[in-house]
């Protein structure tokens, strides 16, 4: 059975990179790509992903606001945040506090990314 993934990132090149990595891992289907947090929430409601990979910094509604809304809609939602901020920032701490299962730092390293994804899928 394939895992349904929603990608939320305003960078088309990052979304493409994530999609290519998921295809190389096998077993994942990207069922949507949101370019901002508001679109991520809308798609979350309509495509019913098993996991959301969401950038923290996005226009219109950032990843933290979108995470807060998605967890309110579904307390068991599996969301992994993607951060270009590196290290521990207030936004990263807030994402974990709000219910993000993990944080992946850019640039994405395929093996680290795969491990975080696999662990997230068995959490909760």
C-alpha positions in Angstrom: 0.0 0.0 0.0 1.3 3.4 -1.0 1.5 6.4 1.4 -0.4 9.5 0.3 1.7 12.7 0.8 0.8 16.3 0.6 3.7 18.7 0.0 3.3 22.3 1.2 6.2 24.5 0.1 6.2 27.8 -1.8 9.4 26.8 -3.7 8.6 24.7 -6.8 12.2 23.5 -6.9 12.0 22.2 -3.3 8.6 20.5 -4.0 10.1 18.9 -7.1 13.1 17.7 -5.1 10.9 16.2 -2.4 8.7 14.5 -5.1 11.8 13.0 -6.8 13.2 11.7 -3.4 9.8 10.1 -2.6 9.7 8.5 -6.0 13.2 7.1 -5.5 12.2 5.7 -2.1 9.2 4.0 -3.6 5.8 3.5 -1.8 4.8 7.2 -1.8 2.3 9.1 -3.9 2.3 12.9 -3.9 -1.4 13.7 -4.0 -1.1 17.5 -3.8 1.2 20.5 -3.7 0.3 23.6 -1.8 2.2 26.8 -2.4 1.1 28.4 0.9 -0.4 27.5 4.2 -3.9 28.4 3.3 -3.8 26.2 0.3 -2.3 23.4 2.5 -5.2 23.5 4.8 -7.7 23.5 1.9 -5.9 20.5 0.3 -5.6 18.7 3.6 -9.4 18.7 3.9 -10.0 17.5 0.3 -7.2 15.0 -0.5 -6.9 13.3 2.9 -3.1 12.7 3.0 -1.5 10.3 5.4 1.4 12.7 5.9 2.0 16.4 5.3 5.5 17.7 4.5 5.3 21.5 5.2 7.7 24.4 4.9 7.7 26.7 7.9 8.1 29.9 6.0 5.4 30.4 3.3 3.3 33.4 2.0 -0.3 34.1 2.9 -0.4 31.7 5.9 2.9 30.3 7.2 3.5 26.7 8.1 3.0 27.3 11.8 -0.5 28.7 11.3 -1.3 26.0 8.8 0.0 23.3 11.3 -2.2 24.8 14.1 -5.3 24.6 11.8 -4.6 21.1 10.5 -4.1 19.8 14.0 -7.3 21.4 15.1 -9.1 19.7 12.2 -7.4 16.3 12.9 -5.5 15.9 16.1 -3.9 12.7 14.7 -2.6 14.4 11.5 0.9 13.5 10.7 2.9 16.6 9.8 6.6 17.0 9.3 7.9 20.5 9.1 10.7 21.6 6.7 12.9 24.4 7.8 15.7 26.4 6.1 16.4 28.1 9.4 18.7 25.5 10.7 19.2 24.7 14.4 16.6 25.5 16.9 14.6 28.6 16.4 11.4 29.8 18.0 9.4 28.7 15.0 10.9 25.2 15.1 10.2 24.9 18.9 6.6 26.1 18.3 6.0 23.6 15.5 7.0 20.7 17.8 4.9 22.1 20.6 1.9 22.4 18.3 2.2 18.7 17.2 4.7 18.5 14.3 6.2 15.0 14.5 9.6 16.2 13.4 11.6 18.9 11.6 13.7 18.3 8.4 16.3 20.9 7.7 17.2 22.2 4.2 19.1 21.2 2.2 17.4 17.8 2.3 19.7 14.8 2.7 17.9 11.7 1.2 18.8 9.1 3.9 18.0 11.4 6.8 14.8 12.5 5.1 13.8 8.8 4.5 14.5 7.9 8.2 12.5 10.9 9.5 9.6 10.1 7.2 9.5 6.4 8.2 9.6 7.3 11.9 6.8 9.9 11.5 4.5 7.4 9.8 4.6 5.0 12.7 4.2 7.7 15.4 0.9 8.6 17.1 
